[in-house]
Amino acid sequence: MEPLASTFADDPDMAELVPIFVGMLPDRMAAMRASLAAGDLDALRVTAHQLKGAAGGYGFAPIGHAAATLEAALIAGQPPDPALAALEAVAARAKA
């Protein structure tokens, strides 16, 4: 599995921020998984939407795309499990 680097990896203005974002990903994934387990699909959708924007802002477009796919599945009333699993897989590749 190839690591996923931020497109801002060489930007000195983002040098301190990107590792913080990457460090928060496991907690975000756990919160999303907990929302799904609790049946709180609204919270899962909101978190996916927030992650979609944040990922783009930190230079992780693949994470943003995966979060957008999860959000779209939730809006469409589709089972979120496959999209959440795909998001977790992409997020696990992120490196600071």
mmCIF file of the C-alpha atoms, coordinates in Angstrom:
data_MODEL
# 
_entry.id   MODEL 
# 
loop_
_atom_site.group_PDB 
_atom_site.id 
_atom_site.type_symbol 
_atom_site.label_atom_id 
_atom_site.label_alt_id 
_atom_site.label_comp_id 
_atom_site.label_asym_id 
_atom_site.label_entity_id 
_atom_site.label_seq_id 
_atom_site.pdbx_PDB_ins_code 
_atom_site.Cartn_x 
_atom_site.Cartn_y 
_atom_site.Cartn_z 
_atom_site.occupancy 
_atom_site.B_iso_or_equiv 
_atom_site.pdbx_formal_charge 
_atom_site.auth_seq_id 
_atom_site.auth_comp_id 
_atom_site.auth_asym_id 
_atom_site.auth_atom_id 
_atom_site.pdbx_PDB_model_num 
ATOM 1  C CA . MET A 1 1  ? 0.000   0.000  0.000  1.00 0.00 ? 1  MET A CA 1 
ATOM 2  C CA . GLU A 1 2  ? 1.620   3.221  -1.188 1.00 0.00 ? 2  GLU A CA 1 
ATOM 3  C CA . PRO A 1 3  ? 1.693   6.140  1.277  1.00 0.00 ? 3  PRO A CA 1 
ATOM 4  C CA . LEU A 1 4  ? -0.426  9.157  0.411  1.00 0.00 ? 4  LEU A CA 1 
ATOM 5  C CA . ALA A 1 5  ? 1.412   12.461 0.778  1.00 0.00 ? 5  ALA A CA 1 
ATOM 6  C CA . SER A 1 6  ? -0.128  15.900 0.895  1.00 0.00 ? 6  SER A CA 1 
ATOM 7  C CA . THR A 1 7  ? 0.283   18.057 -2.193 1.00 0.00 ? 7  THR A CA 1 
ATOM 8  C CA . PHE A 1 8  ? 1.422   20.675 0.335  1.00 0.00 ? 8  PHE A CA 1 
ATOM 9  C CA . ALA A 1 9  ? 4.212   18.464 1.710  1.00 0.00 ? 9  ALA A CA 1 
ATOM 10 C CA . ASP A 1 10 ? 6.874   20.917 0.540  1.00 0.00 ? 10 ASP A CA 1 
ATOM 11 C CA . ASP A 1 11 ? 4.969   24.075 1.520  1.00 0.00 ? 11 ASP A CA 1 
ATOM 12 C CA . PRO A 1 12 ? 6.666   25.651 4.549  1.00 0.00 ? 12 PRO A CA 1 
ATOM 13 C CA . ASP A 1 13 ? 3.400   27.349 5.563  1.00 0.00 ? 13 ASP A CA 1 
ATOM 14 C CA . MET A 1 14 ? 1.736   23.939 5.875  1.00 0.00 ? 14 MET A CA 1 
ATOM 15 C CA . ALA A 1 15 ? 4.669   22.080 7.455  1.00 0.00 ? 15 ALA A CA 1 
ATOM 16 C CA . GLU A 1 16 ? 3.161   22.161 10.945 1.00 0.00 ? 16 GLU A CA 1 
ATOM 17 C CA . LEU A 1 17 ? -0.473  21.764 9.886  1.00 0.00 ? 17 LEU A CA 1 
ATOM 18 C CA . VAL A 1 18 ? -0.339  18.680 7.667  1.00 0.00 ? 18 VAL A CA 1 
ATOM 19 C CA . PRO A 1 19 ? 0.969   16.390 10.450 1.00 0.00 ? 19 PRO A CA 1 
ATOM 20 C CA . ILE A 1 20 ? -1.817  17.613 12.736 1.00 0.00 ? 20 ILE A CA 1 
ATOM 21 C CA . PHE A 1 21 ? -4.427  16.746 10.111 1.00 0.00 ? 21 PHE A CA 1 
ATOM 22 C CA . VAL A 1 22 ? -2.879  13.308 9.526  1.00 0.00 ? 22 VAL A CA 1 
ATOM 23 C CA . GLY A 1 23 ? -2.678  12.709 13.270 1.00 0.00 ? 23 GLY A CA 1 
ATOM 24 C CA . MET A 1 24 ? -6.393  13.444 13.660 1.00 0.00 ? 24 MET A CA 1 
ATOM 25 C CA . LEU A 1 25 ? -7.475  11.011 10.944 1.00 0.00 ? 25 LEU A CA 1 
ATOM 26 C CA . PRO A 1 26 ? -7.599  7.881  13.146 1.00 0.00 ? 26 PRO A CA 1 
ATOM 27 C CA . ASP A 1 27 ? -9.897  9.672  15.607 1.00 0.00 ? 27 ASP A CA 1 
ATOM 28 C CA . ARG A 1 28 ? -12.105 10.916 12.782 1.00 0.00 ? 28 ARG A CA 1 
ATOM 29 C CA . MET A 1 29 ? -12.350 7.442  11.319 1.00 0.00 ? 29 MET A CA 1 
ATOM 30 C CA . ALA A 1 30 ? -13.202 6.008  14.742 1.00 0.00 ? 30 ALA A CA 1 
ATOM 31 C CA . ALA A 1 31 ? -15.895 8.669  15.251 1.00 0.00 ? 31 ALA A CA 1 
ATOM 32 C CA . MET A 1 32 ? -17.382 7.871  11.847 1.00 0.00 ? 32 MET A CA 1 
ATOM 33 C CA . ARG A 1 33 ? -17.369 4.153  12.593 1.00 0.00 ? 33 ARG A CA 1 
ATOM 34 C CA . ALA A 1 34 ? -19.020 4.857  15.975 1.00 0.00 ? 34 ALA A CA 1 
ATOM 35 C CA . SER A 1 35 ? -21.708 6.989  14.304 1.00 0.00 ? 35 SER A CA 1 
ATOM 36 C CA . LEU A 1 36 ? -22.451 4.151  11.896 1.00 0.00 ? 36 LEU A CA 1 
ATOM 37 C CA . ALA A 1 37 ? -22.569 1.593  14.714 1.00 0.00 ? 37 ALA A CA 1 
ATOM 38 C CA . ALA A 1 38 ? -24.979 3.828  16.637 1.00 0.00 ? 38 ALA A CA 1 
ATOM 39 C CA . GLY A 1 39 ? -27.157 4.260  13.547 1.00 0.00 ? 39 GLY A CA 1 
ATOM 40 C CA . ASP A 1 40 ? -26.545 8.019  13.590 1.00 0.00 ? 40 ASP A CA 1 
ATOM 41 C CA . LEU A 1 41 ? -26.319 8.507  9.846  1.00 0.00 ? 41 LEU A CA 1 
ATOM 42 C CA . ASP A 1 42 ? -26.817 12.269 10.154 1.00 0.00 ? 42 ASP A CA 1 
ATOM 43 C CA . ALA A 1 43 ? -23.674 12.571 12.274 1.00 0.00 ? 43 ALA A CA 1 
ATOM 44 C CA . LEU A 1 44 ? -21.826 10.322 9.841  1.00 0.00 ? 44 LEU A CA 1 
ATOM 45 C CA . ARG A 1 45 ? -22.913 12.510 6.907  1.00 0.00 ? 45 ARG A CA 1 
ATOM 46 C CA . VAL A 1 46 ? -21.872 15.711 8.683  1.00 0.00 ? 46 VAL A CA 1 
ATOM 47 C CA . THR A 1 47 ? -18.472 14.268 9.566  1.00 0.00 ? 47 THR A CA 1 
ATOM 48 C CA . ALA A 1 48 ? -17.971 13.037 5.996  1.00 0.00 ? 48 ALA A CA 1 
ATOM 49 C CA . HIS A 1 49 ? -18.871 16.499 4.687  1.00 0.00 ? 49 HIS A CA 1 
ATOM 50 C CA . GLN A 1 50 ? -16.424 18.176 7.083  1.00 0.00 ? 50 GLN A CA 1 
ATOM 51 C CA . LEU A 1 51 ? -13.660 15.743 6.187  1.00 0.00 ? 51 LEU A CA 1 
ATOM 52 C CA . LYS A 1 52 ? -14.303 16.282 2.479  1.00 0.00 ? 52 LYS A CA 1 
ATOM 53 C CA . GLY A 1 53 ? -13.509 19.975 2.832  1.00 0.00 ? 53 GLY A CA 1 
ATOM 54 C CA . ALA A 1 54 ? -10.665 19.595 5.293  1.00 0.00 ? 54 ALA A CA 1 
ATOM 55 C CA . ALA A 1 55 ? -8.888  16.950 3.244  1.00 0.00 ? 55 ALA A CA 1 
ATOM 56 C CA . GLY A 1 56 ? -8.835  19.200 0.216  1.00 0.00 ? 56 GLY A CA 1 
ATOM 57 C CA . GLY A 1 57 ? -7.567  22.087 2.297  1.00 0.00 ? 57 GLY A CA 1 
ATOM 58 C CA . TYR A 1 58 ? -4.663  20.014 3.561  1.00 0.00 ? 58 TYR A CA 1 
ATOM 59 C CA . GLY A 1 59 ? -3.737  18.644 0.147  1.00 0.00 ? 59 GLY A CA 1 
ATOM 60 C CA . PHE A 1 60 ? -5.265  15.177 0.411  1.00 0.00 ? 60 PHE A CA 1 
ATOM 61 C CA . ALA A 1 61 ? -7.665  15.153 -2.560 1.00 0.00 ? 61 ALA A CA 1 
ATOM 62 C CA . PRO A 1 62 ? -8.080  11.335 -2.556 1.00 0.00 ? 62 PRO A CA 1 
ATOM 63 C CA . ILE A 1 63 ? -9.365  11.485 1.021  1.00 0.00 ? 63 ILE A CA 1 
ATOM 64 C CA . GLY A 1 64 ? -11.688 14.312 0.038  1.00 0.00 ? 64 GLY A CA 1 
ATOM 65 C CA . HIS A 1 65 ? -13.032 12.316 -2.891 1.00 0.00 ? 65 HIS A CA 1 
ATOM 66 C CA . ALA A 1 66 ? -13.611 9.251  -0.708 1.00 0.00 ? 66 ALA A CA 1 
ATOM 67 C CA . ALA A 1 67 ? -15.398 11.387 1.898  1.00 0.00 ? 67 ALA A CA 1 
ATOM 68 C CA . ALA A 1 68 ? -17.551 12.914 -0.868 1.00 0.00 ? 68 ALA A CA 1 
ATOM 69 C CA . THR A 1 69 ? -18.468 9.410  -2.054 1.00 0.00 ? 69 THR A CA 1 
ATOM 70 C CA . LEU A 1 70 ? -19.533 8.494  1.474  1.00 0.00 ? 70 LEU A CA 1 
ATOM 71 C CA . GLU A 1 71 ? -21.554 11.700 1.817  1.00 0.00 ? 71 GLU A CA 1 
ATOM 72 C CA . ALA A 1 72 ? -23.256 11.059 -1.528 1.00 0.00 ? 72 ALA A CA 1 
ATOM 73 C CA . ALA A 1 73 ? -24.116 7.485  -0.536 1.00 0.00 ? 73 ALA A CA 1 
ATOM 74 C CA . LEU A 1 74 ? -25.701 8.717  2.681  1.00 0.00 ? 74 LEU A CA 1 
ATOM 75 C CA . ILE A 1 75 ? -27.684 11.419 0.893  1.00 0.00 ? 75 ILE A CA 1 
ATOM 76 C CA . ALA A 1 76 ? -28.900 8.843  -1.648 1.00 0.00 ? 76 ALA A CA 1 
ATOM 77 C CA . GLY A 1 77 ? -29.966 6.456  1.112  1.00 0.00 ? 77 GLY A CA 1 
ATOM 78 C CA . GLN A 1 78 ? -27.460 3.825  0.049  1.00 0.00 ? 78 GLN A CA 1 
ATOM 79 C CA . PRO A 1 79 ? -25.679 1.561  2.544  1.00 0.00 ? 79 PRO A CA 1 
ATOM 80 C CA . PRO A 1 80 ? -22.668 3.545  3.786  1.00 0.00 ? 80 PRO A CA 1 
ATOM 81 C CA . ASP A 1 81 ? -20.492 0.562  4.738  1.00 0.00 ? 81 ASP A CA 1 
ATOM 82 C CA . PRO A 1 82 ? -18.619 0.162  1.414  1.00 0.00 ? 82 PRO A CA 1 
ATOM 83 C CA . ALA A 1 83 ? -17.939 3.886  1.070  1.00 0.00 ? 83 ALA A CA 1 
ATOM 84 C CA . LEU A 1 84 ? -16.799 4.166  4.684  1.00 0.00 ? 84 LEU A CA 1 
ATOM 85 C CA . ALA A 1 85 ? -14.470 1.192  4.255  1.00 0.00 ? 85 ALA A CA 1 
ATOM 86 C CA . ALA A 1 86 ? -12.997 2.794  1.125  1.00 0.00 ? 86 ALA A CA 1 
ATOM 87 C CA . LEU A 1 87 ? -12.512 6.081  2.993  1.00 0.00 ? 87 LEU A CA 1 
ATOM 88 C CA . GLU A 1 88 ? -10.811 4.276  5.881  1.00 0.00 ? 88 GLU A CA 1 
ATOM 89 C CA . ALA A 1 89 ? -8.449  2.555  3.436  1.00 0.00 ? 89 ALA A CA 1 
ATOM 90 C CA . VAL A 1 90 ? -7.460  5.813  1.774  1.00 0.00 ? 90 VAL A CA 1 
ATOM 91 C CA . ALA A 1 91 ? -7.097  7.651  5.096  1.00 0.00 ? 91 ALA A CA 1 
ATOM 92 C CA . ALA A 1 92 ? -4.851  4.883  6.426  1.00 0.00 ? 92 ALA A CA 1 
ATOM 93 C CA . ARG A 1 93 ? -2.377  5.668  3.637  1.00 0.00 ? 93 ARG A CA 1 
ATOM 94 C CA . ALA A 1 94 ? -2.014  9.350  4.618  1.00 0.00 ? 94 ALA A CA 1 
ATOM 95 C CA . LYS A 1 95 ? 1.403   10.397 5.781  1.00 0.00 ? 95 LYS A CA 1 
ATOM 96 C CA . ALA A 1 96 ? 2.665   13.685 7.112  1.00 0.00 ? 96 ALA A CA 1 
# 
